[in-house]
Amino acid sequence: MSNENSKTELDLLNEINSKLDKLIGVLVIQSIEDQDDKIYALKGLGFKETEIGLFVVTKGRIRDREGWKRK
């Protein structure tokens, strides 16, 4: 690997932290009953619409739900 492509320790730690945040988020939404609250939480953690669809069963598109539209 060249120096341009190698990640610093800080880059690796930030990547691990982001992945841990997402993992914890997936565990937390299991206790949330409202689908829109689940969507909002997952979106806030950086999940994409297609990824959220794997965790939230809903009719229609995720982007059309109130949880996605919340600011």
Sequence and secondary structure as in RCSB ss.txt:
>XXXX:A:sequence
MSNENSKTELDLLNEINSKLDKLIGVLVIQSIEDQDDKIYALKGLGFKETEIGLFVVTKGRIRDREGWKRK
>XXXX:A:secstr
  TTT   HHHHHHHHHHHHHHHHHHHHHTT   HHHHHHHHHHTT  HHHHHHH   SS GGGSHHHH  
